[in-house]
């Protein structure tokens, strides 16, 4: 999965326009980073990459870049 495809998936999870996302984009309004987005992100990582992250490990995520790094 390339960078643009990953951003498209993250945009879907965050209910955002992929063109508006960059690694520096904060995970706050207008993005939707809530418990449902967290669950969707964790499921995405598991089923797309086989990665299992504990939800608590995502507590320090502040930017889209944090999500991108977790997916690598």
PDB file of N, H, CA, C and O in Angstrom:
ATOM      1  N   UNK A   1       0.860  -1.166   0.000  1.00  0.00           N
ATOM      2  CA  UNK A   1       0.000   0.000   0.000  1.00  0.00           C
ATOM      3  C   UNK A   1       0.906   1.228   0.000  1.00  0.00           C
ATOM      4  O   UNK A   1       1.781   1.366   0.854  1.00  0.00           O
ATOM      5  N   UNK A   2       0.684   2.115  -0.967  1.00  0.00           N
ATOM      6  H   UNK A   2      -0.027   2.003  -1.660  1.00  0.00           H
ATOM      7  CA  UNK A   2       1.524   3.310  -1.033  1.00  0.00           C
ATOM      8  C   UNK A   2       0.971   4.415  -0.127  1.00  0.00           C
ATOM      9  O   UNK A   2      -0.100   4.280   0.464  1.00  0.00           O
ATOM     10  N   UNK A   3       1.719   5.490  -0.039  1.00  0.00           N
ATOM     11  H   UNK A   3       2.589   5.600  -0.519  1.00  0.00           H
ATOM     12  CA  UNK A   3       1.383   6.605   0.863  1.00  0.00           C
ATOM     13  C   UNK A   3       0.007   7.193   0.546  1.00  0.00           C
ATOM     14  O   UNK A   3      -0.774   7.456   1.461  1.00  0.00           O
ATOM     15  N   UNK A   4      -0.295   7.398  -0.719  1.00  0.00           N
ATOM     16  H   UNK A   4       0.339   7.184  -1.461  1.00  0.00           H
ATOM     17  CA  UNK A   4      -1.586   7.988  -1.099  1.00  0.00           C
ATOM     18  C   UNK A   4      -2.747   7.057  -0.761  1.00  0.00           C
ATOM     19  O   UNK A   4      -3.793   7.516  -0.302  1.00  0.00           O
ATOM     20  N   UNK A   5      -2.576   5.769  -0.980  1.00  0.00           N
ATOM     21  H   UNK A   5      -1.727   5.396  -1.353  1.00  0.00           H
ATOM     22  CA  UNK A   5      -3.623   4.807  -0.634  1.00  0.00           C
ATOM     23  C   UNK A   5      -3.857   4.775   0.872  1.00  0.00           C
ATOM     24  O   UNK A   5      -4.994   4.684   1.334  1.00  0.00           O
ATOM     25  N   UNK A   6      -2.774   4.851   1.623  1.00  0.00           N
ATOM     26  H   UNK A   6      -1.850   4.925   1.248  1.00  0.00           H
ATOM     27  CA  UNK A   6      -2.887   4.864   3.079  1.00  0.00           C
ATOM     28  C   UNK A   6      -3.611   6.123   3.549  1.00  0.00           C
ATOM     29  O   UNK A   6      -4.474   6.055   4.424  1.00  0.00           O
ATOM     30  N   UNK A   7      -3.262   7.262   2.973  1.00  0.00           N
ATOM     31  H   UNK A   7      -2.560   7.317   2.263  1.00  0.00           H
ATOM     32  CA  UNK A   7      -3.956   8.497   3.341  1.00  0.00           C
ATOM     33  C   UNK A   7      -5.439   8.430   2.986  1.00  0.00           C
ATOM     34  O   UNK A   7      -6.273   8.966   3.716  1.00  0.00           O
ATOM     35  N   UNK A   8      -5.773   7.784   1.883  1.00  0.00           N
ATOM     36  H   UNK A   8      -5.096   7.348   1.290  1.00  0.00           H
ATOM     37  CA  UNK A   8      -7.171   7.625   1.500  1.00  0.00           C
ATOM     38  C   UNK A   8      -7.913   6.787   2.543  1.00  0.00           C
ATOM     39  O   UNK A   8      -9.031   7.128   2.929  1.00  0.00           O
ATOM     40  N   UNK A   9      -7.306   5.711   2.994  1.00  0.00           N
ATOM     41  H   UNK A   9      -6.398   5.434   2.681  1.00  0.00           H
ATOM     42  CA  UNK A   9      -7.917   4.881   4.037  1.00  0.00           C
ATOM     43  C   UNK A   9      -8.069   5.657   5.335  1.00  0.00           C
ATOM     44  O   UNK A   9      -9.110   5.577   5.989  1.00  0.00           O
ATOM     45  N   UNK A  10      -7.037   6.409   5.714  1.00  0.00           N
ATOM     46  H   UNK A  10      -6.192   6.473   5.183  1.00  0.00           H
ATOM     47  CA  UNK A  10      -7.118   7.203   6.936  1.00  0.00           C
ATOM     48  C   UNK A  10      -8.177   8.290   6.816  1.00  0.00           C
ATOM     49  O   UNK A  10      -8.876   8.585   7.786  1.00  0.00           O
ATOM     50  N   UNK A  11      -8.299   8.878   5.648  1.00  0.00           N
ATOM     51  H   UNK A  11      -7.731   8.638   4.861  1.00  0.00           H
ATOM     52  CA  UNK A  11      -9.328   9.893   5.436  1.00  0.00           C
ATOM     53  C   UNK A  11     -10.712   9.299   5.641  1.00  0.00           C
ATOM     54  O   UNK A  11     -11.592   9.943   6.213  1.00  0.00           O
ATOM     55  N   UNK A  12     -10.905   8.070   5.173  1.00  0.00           N
ATOM     56  H   UNK A  12     -10.190   7.547   4.708  1.00  0.00           H
ATOM     57  CA  UNK A  12     -12.185   7.406   5.372  1.00  0.00           C
ATOM     58  C   UNK A  12     -12.453   7.184   6.860  1.00  0.00           C
ATOM     59  O   UNK A  12     -13.564   7.423   7.334  1.00  0.00           O
ATOM     60  N   UNK A  13     -11.462   6.738   7.581  1.00  0.00           N
ATOM     61  H   UNK A  13     -10.560   6.543   7.196  1.00  0.00           H
ATOM     62  CA  UNK A  13     -11.592   6.510   9.021  1.00  0.00           C
ATOM     63  C   UNK A  13     -11.869   7.817   9.754  1.00  0.00           C
ATOM     64  O   UNK A  13     -12.665   7.851  10.692  1.00  0.00           O
ATOM     65  N   UNK A  14     -11.206   8.903   9.319  1.00  0.00           N
ATOM     66  H   UNK A  14     -10.560   8.875   8.556  1.00  0.00           H
ATOM     67  CA  UNK A  14     -11.313  10.200  10.002  1.00  0.00           C
ATOM     68  C   UNK A  14     -12.425  11.084   9.444  1.00  0.00           C
ATOM     69  O   UNK A  14     -12.610  12.216   9.890  1.00  0.00           O
ATOM     70  N   UNK A  15     -13.166  10.559   8.462  1.00  0.00           N
ATOM     71  H   UNK A  15     -13.016   9.640   8.099  1.00  0.00           H
ATOM     72  CA  UNK A  15     -14.248  11.329   7.846  1.00  0.00           C
ATOM     73  C   UNK A  15     -13.717  12.656   7.295  1.00  0.00           C
ATOM     74  O   UNK A  15     -14.236  13.728   7.605  1.00  0.00           O
ATOM     75  N   UNK A  16     -12.673  12.557   6.473  1.00  0.00           N
ATOM     76  H   UNK A  16     -12.251  11.686   6.220  1.00  0.00           H
ATOM     77  CA  UNK A  16     -12.000  13.748   5.949  1.00  0.00           C
ATOM     78  C   UNK A  16     -11.705  13.589   4.463  1.00  0.00           C
ATOM     79  O   UNK A  16     -11.791  12.492   3.911  1.00  0.00           O
ATOM     80  N   UNK A  17     -11.361  14.687   3.839  1.00  0.00           N
ATOM     81  H   UNK A  17     -11.291  15.578   4.288  1.00  0.00           H
ATOM     82  CA  UNK A  17     -10.923  14.698   2.442  1.00  0.00           C
ATOM     83  C   UNK A  17      -9.450  14.291   2.414  1.00  0.00           C
ATOM     84  O   UNK A  17      -8.634  14.910   3.097  1.00  0.00           O
ATOM     85  N   UNK A  18      -9.094  13.267   1.641  1.00  0.00           N
ATOM     86  H   UNK A  18      -9.757  12.765   1.086  1.00  0.00           H
ATOM     87  CA  UNK A  18      -7.692  12.842   1.606  1.00  0.00           C
ATOM     88  C   UNK A  18      -6.737  13.963   1.215  1.00  0.00           C
ATOM     89  O   UNK A  18      -5.603  14.001   1.692  1.00  0.00           O
ATOM     90  N   UNK A  19      -7.178  14.868   0.360  1.00  0.00           N
ATOM     91  H   UNK A  19      -8.100  14.837  -0.028  1.00  0.00           H
ATOM     92  CA  UNK A  19      -6.306  15.971  -0.065  1.00  0.00           C
ATOM     93  C   UNK A  19      -6.000  16.929   1.081  1.00  0.00           C
ATOM     94  O   UNK A  19      -5.028  17.681   1.022  1.00  0.00           O
ATOM     95  N   UNK A  20      -6.826  16.901   2.120  1.00  0.00           N
ATOM     96  H   UNK A  20      -7.616  16.290   2.168  1.00  0.00           H
ATOM     97  CA  UNK A  20      -6.631  17.814   3.258  1.00  0.00           C
ATOM     98  C   UNK A  20      -5.714  17.222   4.320  1.00  0.00           C
ATOM     99  O   UNK A  20      -5.390  17.894   5.300  1.00  0.00           O
ATOM    100  N   UNK A  21      -5.289  15.967   4.139  1.00  0.00           N
ATOM    101  H   UNK A  21      -5.551  15.421   3.343  1.00  0.00           H
ATOM    102  CA  UNK A  21      -4.454  15.313   5.146  1.00  0.00           C
ATOM    103  C   UNK A  21      -2.984  15.362   4.776  1.00  0.00           C
ATOM    104  O   UNK A  21      -2.604  15.195   3.617  1.00  0.00           O
ATOM    105  N   UNK A  22      -2.179  15.594   5.782  1.00  0.00           N
ATOM    106  H   UNK A  22      -2.488  15.730   6.723  1.00  0.00           H
ATOM    107  CA  UNK A  22      -0.726  15.506   5.656  1.00  0.00           C
ATOM    108  C   UNK A  22      -0.226  14.938   6.980  1.00  0.00           C
ATOM    109  O   UNK A  22      -0.988  14.886   7.945  1.00  0.00           O
ATOM    110  N   UNK A  23       1.017  14.517   7.051  1.00  0.00           N
ATOM    111  H   UNK A  23       1.636  14.560   6.267  1.00  0.00           H
ATOM    112  CA  UNK A  23       1.527  14.000   8.322  1.00  0.00           C
ATOM    113  C   UNK A  23       1.430  15.013   9.479  1.00  0.00           C
ATOM    114  O   UNK A  23       1.372  14.619  10.644  1.00  0.00           O
ATOM    115  N   UNK A  24       1.413  16.288   9.162  1.00  0.00           N
ATOM    116  H   UNK A  24       1.460  16.608   8.216  1.00  0.00           H
ATOM    117  CA  UNK A  24       1.356  17.309  10.196  1.00  0.00           C
ATOM    118  C   UNK A  24      -0.064  17.642  10.652  1.00  0.00           C
ATOM    119  O   UNK A  24      -0.240  18.389  11.614  1.00  0.00           O
ATOM    120  N   UNK A  25      -1.084  17.096   9.975  1.00  0.00           N
ATOM    121  H   UNK A  25      -0.941  16.488   9.193  1.00  0.00           H
ATOM    122  CA  UNK A  25      -2.467  17.407  10.302  1.00  0.00           C
ATOM    123  C   UNK A  25      -2.791  16.905  11.710  1.00  0.00           C
ATOM    124  O   UNK A  25      -2.627  15.718  11.993  1.00  0.00           O
ATOM    125  N   UNK A  26      -3.251  17.800  12.599  1.00  0.00           N
ATOM    126  H   UNK A  26      -3.384  18.764  12.369  1.00  0.00           H
ATOM    127  CA  UNK A  26      -3.591  17.366  13.957  1.00  0.00           C
ATOM    128  C   UNK A  26      -4.881  16.536  13.978  1.00  0.00           C
ATOM    129  O   UNK A  26      -5.774  16.718  13.151  1.00  0.00           O
ATOM    130  N   UNK A  27      -4.947  15.629  14.940  1.00  0.00           N
ATOM    131  H   UNK A  27      -4.221  15.481  15.612  1.00  0.00           H
ATOM    132  CA  UNK A  27      -6.126  14.772  15.094  1.00  0.00           C
ATOM    133  C   UNK A  27      -7.165  15.452  15.989  1.00  0.00           C
ATOM    134  O   UNK A  27      -7.556  14.920  17.027  1.00  0.00           O
ATOM    135  N   UNK A  28      -7.591  16.617  15.569  1.00  0.00           N
ATOM    136  H   UNK A  28      -7.273  17.049  14.725  1.00  0.00           H
ATOM    137  CA  UNK A  28      -8.660  17.319  16.276  1.00  0.00           C
ATOM    138  C   UNK A  28      -9.578  17.941  15.241  1.00  0.00           C
ATOM    139  O   UNK A  28      -9.380  17.747  14.041  1.00  0.00           O
ATOM    140  N   UNK A  29     -10.567  18.677  15.681  1.00  0.00           N
ATOM    141  H   UNK A  29     -10.728  18.835  16.656  1.00  0.00           H
ATOM    142  CA  UNK A  29     -11.572  19.250  14.776  1.00  0.00           C
ATOM    143  C   UNK A  29     -10.882  19.937  13.602  1.00  0.00           C
ATOM    144  O   UNK A  29      -9.905  20.659  13.808  1.00  0.00           O
ATOM    145  N   UNK A  30     -11.353  19.736  12.406  1.00  0.00           N
ATOM    146  H   UNK A  30     -12.146  19.151  12.240  1.00  0.00           H
ATOM    147  CA  UNK A  30     -12.607  19.099  12.003  1.00  0.00           C
ATOM    148  C   UNK A  30     -12.519  17.589  11.826  1.00  0.00           C
ATOM    149  O   UNK A  30     -13.521  16.963  11.480  1.00  0.00           O
ATOM    150  N   UNK A  31     -11.352  16.978  12.051  1.00  0.00           N
ATOM    151  H   UNK A  31     -10.538  17.486  12.332  1.00  0.00           H
ATOM    152  CA  UNK A  31     -11.259  15.527  11.936  1.00  0.00           C
ATOM    153  C   UNK A  31     -12.022  14.860  13.063  1.00  0.00           C
ATOM    154  O   UNK A  31     -12.213  15.438  14.133  1.00  0.00           O
ATOM    155  N   UNK A  32     -12.454  13.638  12.808  1.00  0.00           N
ATOM    156  H   UNK A  32     -12.299  13.169  11.938  1.00  0.00           H
ATOM    157  CA  UNK A  32     -13.171  12.872  13.819  1.00  0.00           C
ATOM    158  C   UNK A  32     -12.246  11.771  14.334  1.00  0.00           C
ATOM    159  O   UNK A  32     -12.188  10.684  13.759  1.00  0.00           O
ATOM    160  N   UNK A  33     -11.521  12.057  15.425  1.00  0.00           N
ATOM    161  H   UNK A  33     -11.568  12.940  15.892  1.00  0.00           H
ATOM    162  CA  UNK A  33     -10.672  11.054  16.058  1.00  0.00           C
ATOM    163  C   UNK A  33     -11.293  10.767  17.419  1.00  0.00           C
ATOM    164  O   UNK A  33     -10.968  11.398  18.425  1.00  0.00           O
ATOM    165  N   UNK A  34     -12.192   9.799  17.412  1.00  0.00           N
ATOM    166  H   UNK A  34     -12.456   9.287  16.595  1.00  0.00           H
ATOM    167  CA  UNK A  34     -12.899   9.418  18.627  1.00  0.00           C
ATOM    168  C   UNK A  34     -12.756   7.910  18.818  1.00  0.00           C
ATOM    169  O   UNK A  34     -11.967   7.263  18.130  1.00  0.00           O
ATOM    170  N   UNK A  35     -13.520   7.359  19.750  1.00  0.00           N
ATOM    171  H   UNK A  35     -14.162   7.884  20.309  1.00  0.00           H
ATOM    172  CA  UNK A  35     -13.385   5.933  20.035  1.00  0.00           C
ATOM    173  C   UNK A  35     -13.741   5.068  18.826  1.00  0.00           C
ATOM    174  O   UNK A  35     -13.120   4.027  18.612  1.00  0.00           O
ATOM    175  N   UNK A  36     -14.713   5.476  18.048  1.00  0.00           N
ATOM    176  H   UNK A  36     -15.218   6.322  18.222  1.00  0.00           H
ATOM    177  CA  UNK A  36     -15.081   4.692  16.861  1.00  0.00           C
ATOM    178  C   UNK A  36     -13.977   4.763  15.796  1.00  0.00           C
ATOM    179  O   UNK A  36     -13.673   3.763  15.146  1.00  0.00           O
ATOM    180  N   UNK A  37     -13.389   5.936  15.625  1.00  0.00           N
ATOM    181  H   UNK A  37     -13.636   6.748  16.154  1.00  0.00           H
ATOM    182  CA  UNK A  37     -12.278   6.071  14.675  1.00  0.00           C
ATOM    183  C   UNK A  37     -11.088   5.234  15.140  1.00  0.00           C
ATOM    184  O   UNK A  37     -10.408   4.613  14.322  1.00  0.00           O
ATOM    185  N   UNK A  38     -10.835   5.215  16.441  1.00  0.00           N
ATOM    186  H   UNK A  38     -11.387   5.719  17.105  1.00  0.00           H
ATOM    187  CA  UNK A  38      -9.746   4.407  16.988  1.00  0.00           C
ATOM    188  C   UNK A  38      -9.989   2.927  16.694  1.00  0.00           C
ATOM    189  O   UNK A  38      -9.082   2.224  16.246  1.00  0.00           O
ATOM    190  N   UNK A  39     -11.199   2.458  16.942  1.00  0.00           N
ATOM    191  H   UNK A  39     -11.936   3.029  17.305  1.00  0.00           H
ATOM    192  CA  UNK A  39     -11.517   1.052  16.648  1.00  0.00           C
ATOM    193  C   UNK A  39     -11.374   0.745  15.164  1.00  0.00           C
ATOM    194  O   UNK A  39     -10.851  -0.306  14.793  1.00  0.00           O
ATOM    195  N   UNK A  40     -11.833   1.650  14.320  1.00  0.00           N
ATOM    196  H   UNK A  40     -12.257   2.504  14.621  1.00  0.00           H
ATOM    197  CA  UNK A  40     -11.707   1.451  12.868  1.00  0.00           C
ATOM    198  C   UNK A  40     -10.232   1.406  12.468  1.00  0.00           C
ATOM    199  O   UNK A  40      -9.840   0.589  11.636  1.00  0.00           O
ATOM    200  N   UNK A  41      -9.421   2.276  13.056  1.00  0.00           N
ATOM    201  H   UNK A  41      -9.741   2.940  13.732  1.00  0.00           H
ATOM    202  CA  UNK A  41      -7.994   2.296  12.751  1.00  0.00           C
ATOM    203  C   UNK A  41      -7.326   0.995  13.195  1.00  0.00           C
ATOM    204  O   UNK A  41      -6.534   0.418  12.450  1.00  0.00           O
ATOM    205  N   UNK A  42      -7.641   0.534  14.404  1.00  0.00           N
ATOM    206  H   UNK A  42      -8.284   1.003  15.009  1.00  0.00           H
ATOM    207  CA  UNK A  42      -7.049  -0.705  14.904  1.00  0.00           C
ATOM    208  C   UNK A  42      -7.470  -1.899  14.043  1.00  0.00           C
ATOM    209  O   UNK A  42      -6.656  -2.780  13.766  1.00  0.00           O
ATOM    210  N   UNK A  43      -8.734  -1.931  13.620  1.00  0.00           N
ATOM    211  H   UNK A  43      -9.395  -1.216  13.845  1.00  0.00           H
ATOM    212  CA  UNK A  43      -9.201  -3.009  12.743  1.00  0.00           C
ATOM    213  C   UNK A  43      -8.501  -2.937  11.386  1.00  0.00           C
ATOM    214  O   UNK A  43      -8.114  -3.964  10.831  1.00  0.00           O
ATOM    215  N   UNK A  44      -8.340  -1.732  10.857  1.00  0.00           N
ATOM    216  H   UNK A  44      -8.655  -0.897  11.309  1.00  0.00           H
ATOM    217  CA  UNK A  44      -7.631  -1.542   9.594  1.00  0.00           C
ATOM    218  C   UNK A  44      -6.206  -2.096   9.693  1.00  0.00           C
ATOM    219  O   UNK A  44      -5.764  -2.835   8.814  1.00  0.00           O
ATOM    220  N   UNK A  45      -5.495  -1.740  10.754  1.00  0.00           N
ATOM    221  H   UNK A  45      -5.854  -1.139  11.468  1.00  0.00           H
ATOM    222  CA  UNK A  45      -4.123  -2.232  10.929  1.00  0.00           C
ATOM    223  C   UNK A  45      -4.087  -3.754  11.002  1.00  0.00           C
ATOM    224  O   UNK A  45      -3.217  -4.397  10.415  1.00  0.00           O
ATOM    225  N   UNK A  46      -5.031  -4.311  11.721  1.00  0.00           N
ATOM    226  H   UNK A  46      -5.738  -3.789  12.199  1.00  0.00           H
ATOM    227  CA  UNK A  46      -5.035  -5.767  11.887  1.00  0.00           C
ATOM    228  C   UNK A  46      -5.321  -6.492  10.580  1.00  0.00           C
ATOM    229  O   UNK A  46      -4.608  -7.425  10.211  1.00  0.00           O
ATOM    230  N   UNK A  47      -6.363  -6.059   9.883  1.00  0.00           N
ATOM    231  H   UNK A  47      -6.942  -5.300  10.182  1.00  0.00           H
ATOM    232  CA  UNK A  47      -6.769  -6.799   8.693  1.00  0.00           C
ATOM    233  C   UNK A  47      -5.949  -6.456   7.456  1.00  0.00           C
ATOM    234  O   UNK A  47      -5.816  -7.289   6.560  1.00  0.00           O
ATOM    235  N   UNK A  48      -5.406  -5.265   7.388  1.00  0.00           N
ATOM    236  H   UNK A  48      -5.514  -4.588   8.116  1.00  0.00           H
ATOM    237  CA  UNK A  48      -4.628  -4.879   6.200  1.00  0.00           C
ATOM    238  C   UNK A  48      -3.158  -5.233   6.347  1.00  0.00           C
ATOM    239  O   UNK A  48      -2.510  -5.634   5.380  1.00  0.00           O
ATOM    240  N   UNK A  49      -2.620  -5.081   7.584  1.00  0.00           N
ATOM    241  H   UNK A  49      -3.147  -4.754   8.369  1.00  0.00           H
ATOM    242  CA  UNK A  49      -1.187  -5.268   7.793  1.00  0.00           C
ATOM    243  C   UNK A  49      -0.842  -6.393   8.768  1.00  0.00           C
ATOM    244  O   UNK A  49       0.330  -6.732   8.933  1.00  0.00           O
ATOM    245  N   UNK A  50      -1.853  -6.970   9.414  1.00  0.00           N
ATOM    246  H   UNK A  50      -2.805  -6.695   9.280  1.00  0.00           H
ATOM    247  CA  UNK A  50      -1.592  -8.015  10.393  1.00  0.00           C
ATOM    248  C   UNK A  50      -0.990  -7.491  11.676  1.00  0.00           C
ATOM    249  O   UNK A  50      -0.414  -8.261  12.444  1.00  0.00           O
ATOM    250  N   UNK A  51      -1.110  -6.198  11.926  1.00  0.00           N
ATOM    251  H   UNK A  51      -1.578  -5.573  11.302  1.00  0.00           H
ATOM    252  CA  UNK A  51      -0.556  -5.587  13.139  1.00  0.00           C
ATOM    253  C   UNK A  51      -1.634  -5.498  14.203  1.00  0.00           C
ATOM    254  O   UNK A  51      -2.787  -5.168  13.923  1.00  0.00           O
ATOM    255  N   UNK A  52      -1.233  -5.800  15.426  1.00  0.00           N
ATOM    256  H   UNK A  52      -0.296  -6.069  15.653  1.00  0.00           H
ATOM    257  CA  UNK A  52      -2.154  -5.671  16.543  1.00  0.00           C
ATOM    258  C   UNK A  52      -1.545  -4.674  17.525  1.00  0.00           C
ATOM    259  O   UNK A  52      -0.477  -4.903  18.092  1.00  0.00           O
ATOM    260  N   UNK A  53      -2.251  -3.567  17.709  1.00  0.00           N
ATOM    261  H   UNK A  53      -3.118  -3.380  17.248  1.00  0.00           H
ATOM    262  CA  UNK A  53      -1.834  -2.555  18.672  1.00  0.00           C
ATOM    263  C   UNK A  53      -2.855  -2.491  19.791  1.00  0.00           C
ATOM    264  O   UNK A  53      -4.056  -2.509  19.524  1.00  0.00           O
ATOM    265  N   UNK A  54      -2.414  -2.417  21.027  1.00  0.00           N
ATOM    266  H   UNK A  54      -1.438  -2.403  21.244  1.00  0.00           H
ATOM    267  CA  UNK A  54      -3.377  -2.184  22.093  1.00  0.00           C
ATOM    268  C   UNK A  54      -3.921  -0.760  21.966  1.00  0.00           C
ATOM    269  O   UNK A  54      -3.177   0.169  21.653  1.00  0.00           O
ATOM    270  N   UNK A  55      -5.200  -0.597  22.207  1.00  0.00           N
ATOM    271  H   UNK A  55      -5.805  -1.351  22.462  1.00  0.00           H
ATOM    272  CA  UNK A  55      -5.818   0.722  22.084  1.00  0.00           C
ATOM    273  C   UNK A  55      -5.110   1.774  22.917  1.00  0.00           C
ATOM    274  O   UNK A  55      -5.000   2.927  22.500  1.00  0.00           O
ATOM    275  N   UNK A  56      -4.630   1.388  24.089  1.00  0.00           N
ATOM    276  H   UNK A  56      -4.720   0.451  24.428  1.00  0.00           H
ATOM    277  CA  UNK A  56      -3.951   2.346  24.969  1.00  0.00           C
ATOM    278  C   UNK A  56      -2.673   2.895  24.341  1.00  0.00           C
ATOM    279  O   UNK A  56      -2.244   4.000  24.673  1.00  0.00           O
ATOM    280  N   UNK A  57      -2.064   2.128  23.436  1.00  0.00           N
ATOM    281  H   UNK A  57      -2.413   1.231  23.167  1.00  0.00           H
ATOM    282  CA  UNK A  57      -0.831   2.600  22.802  1.00  0.00           C
ATOM    283  C   UNK A  57      -1.104   3.764  21.857  1.00  0.00           C
ATOM    284  O   UNK A  57      -0.175   4.456  21.440  1.00  0.00           O
ATOM    285  N   UNK A  58      -2.366   3.982  21.519  1.00  0.00           N
ATOM    286  H   UNK A  58      -3.121   3.420  21.858  1.00  0.00           H
ATOM    287  CA  UNK A  58      -2.736   5.063  20.610  1.00  0.00           C
ATOM    288  C   UNK A  58      -3.104   6.347  21.346  1.00  0.00           C
ATOM    289  O   UNK A  58      -3.449   7.346  20.713  1.00  0.00           O
ATOM    290  N   UNK A  59      -3.033   6.330  22.663  1.00  0.00           N
ATOM    291  H   UNK A  59      -2.753   5.519  23.177  1.00  0.00           H
ATOM    292  CA  UNK A  59      -3.439   7.485  23.464  1.00  0.00           C
ATOM    293  C   UNK A  59      -2.594   8.727  23.184  1.00  0.00           C
ATOM    294  O   UNK A  59      -3.068   9.851  23.347  1.00  0.00           O
ATOM    295  N   UNK A  60      -1.366   8.529  22.770  1.00  0.00           N
ATOM    296  H   UNK A  60      -0.981   7.616  22.638  1.00  0.00           H
ATOM    297  CA  UNK A  60      -0.473   9.663  22.516  1.00  0.00           C
ATOM    298  C   UNK A  60      -0.497  10.133  21.073  1.00  0.00           C
ATOM    299  O   UNK A  60       0.243  11.051  20.719  1.00  0.00           O
ATOM    300  N   UNK A  61      -1.323   9.532  20.230  1.00  0.00           N
ATOM    301  H   UNK A  61      -1.924   8.786  20.517  1.00  0.00           H
ATOM    302  CA  UNK A  61      -1.409   9.962  18.839  1.00  0.00           C
ATOM    303  C   UNK A  61      -1.975  11.375  18.796  1.00  0.00           C
ATOM    304  O   UNK A  61      -3.025  11.650  19.376  1.00  0.00           O
ATOM    305  N   UNK A  62      -1.274  12.266  18.107  1.00  0.00           N
ATOM    306  H   UNK A  62      -0.420  12.043  17.636  1.00  0.00           H
ATOM    307  CA  UNK A  62      -1.699  13.661  18.014  1.00  0.00           C
ATOM    308  C   UNK A  62      -1.850  14.140  16.569  1.00  0.00           C
ATOM    309  O   UNK A  62      -2.544  15.124  16.313  1.00  0.00           O
ATOM    310  N   UNK A  63      -1.204  13.448  15.622  1.00  0.00           N
ATOM    311  H   UNK A  63      -0.640  12.648  15.830  1.00  0.00           H
ATOM    312  CA  UNK A  63      -1.237  13.883  14.227  1.00  0.00           C
ATOM    313  C   UNK A  63      -1.480  12.689  13.304  1.00  0.00           C
ATOM    314  O   UNK A  63      -1.373  11.531  13.709  1.00  0.00           O
ATOM    315  N   UNK A  64      -1.808  13.006  12.060  1.00  0.00           N
ATOM    316  H   UNK A  64      -1.895  13.947  11.732  1.00  0.00           H
ATOM    317  CA  UNK A  64      -1.950  11.957  11.054  1.00  0.00           C
ATOM    318  C   UNK A  64      -0.626  11.224  10.889  1.00  0.00           C
ATOM    319  O   UNK A  64      -0.613  10.026  10.606  1.00  0.00           O
ATOM    320  N   UNK A  65       0.477  11.923  11.060  1.00  0.00           N
ATOM    321  H   UNK A  65       0.467  12.896  11.290  1.00  0.00           H
ATOM    322  CA  UNK A  65       1.801  11.284  10.991  1.00  0.00           C
ATOM    323  C   UNK A  65       1.958  10.177  12.009  1.00  0.00           C
ATOM    324  O   UNK A  65       2.612   9.172  11.728  1.00  0.00           O
ATOM    325  N   UNK A  66       1.370  10.338  13.194  1.00  0.00           N
ATOM    326  H   UNK A  66       0.839  11.154  13.422  1.00  0.00           H
ATOM    327  CA  UNK A  66       1.416   9.272  14.197  1.00  0.00           C
ATOM    328  C   UNK A  66       0.703   8.026  13.674  1.00  0.00           C
ATOM    329  O   UNK A  66       1.172   6.907  13.881  1.00  0.00           O
ATOM    330  N   UNK A  67      -0.425   8.219  13.000  1.00  0.00           N
ATOM    331  H   UNK A  67      -0.806   9.128  12.832  1.00  0.00           H
ATOM    332  CA  UNK A  67      -1.164   7.099  12.422  1.00  0.00           C
ATOM    333  C   UNK A  67      -0.346   6.434  11.307  1.00  0.00           C
ATOM    334  O   UNK A  67      -0.278   5.209  11.210  1.00  0.00           O
ATOM    335  N   UNK A  68       0.267   7.270  10.477  1.00  0.00           N
ATOM    336  H   UNK A  68       0.212   8.265  10.556  1.00  0.00           H
ATOM    337  CA  UNK A  68       1.088   6.743   9.380  1.00  0.00           C
ATOM    338  C   UNK A  68       2.240   5.894   9.920  1.00  0.00           C
ATOM    339  O   UNK A  68       2.520   4.815   9.398  1.00  0.00           O
ATOM    340  N   UNK A  69       2.903   6.385  10.965  1.00  0.00           N
ATOM    341  H   UNK A  69       2.676   7.261  11.389  1.00  0.00           H
ATOM    342  CA  UNK A  69       4.016   5.630  11.545  1.00  0.00           C
ATOM    343  C   UNK A  69       3.544   4.307  12.134  1.00  0.00           C
ATOM    344  O   UNK A  69       4.247   3.302  12.035  1.00  0.00           O
ATOM    345  N   UNK A  70       2.367   4.296  12.742  1.00  0.00           N
ATOM    346  H   UNK A  70       1.796   5.113  12.822  1.00  0.00           H
ATOM    347  CA  UNK A  70       1.842   3.058  13.328  1.00  0.00           C
ATOM    348  C   UNK A  70       1.535   2.028  12.238  1.00  0.00           C
ATOM    349  O   UNK A  70       1.604   0.823  12.480  1.00  0.00           O
ATOM    350  N   UNK A  71       1.202   2.499  11.057  1.00  0.00           N
ATOM    351  H   UNK A  71       1.146   3.478  10.860  1.00  0.00           H
ATOM    352  CA  UNK A  71       0.849   1.598   9.963  1.00  0.00           C
ATOM    353  C   UNK A  71       2.087   1.044   9.252  1.00  0.00           C
ATOM    354  O   UNK A  71       1.960   0.121   8.447  1.00  0.00           O
ATOM    355  N   UNK A  72       3.256   1.573   9.522  1.00  0.00           N
ATOM    356  H   UNK A  72       3.359   2.323  10.176  1.00  0.00           H
ATOM    357  CA  UNK A  72       4.461   1.106   8.834  1.00  0.00           C
ATOM    358  C   UNK A  72       5.031  -0.108   9.503  1.00  0.00           C
ATOM    359  O   UNK A  72       6.049  -0.638   9.057  1.00  0.00           O
TER     360      UNK A  72
END
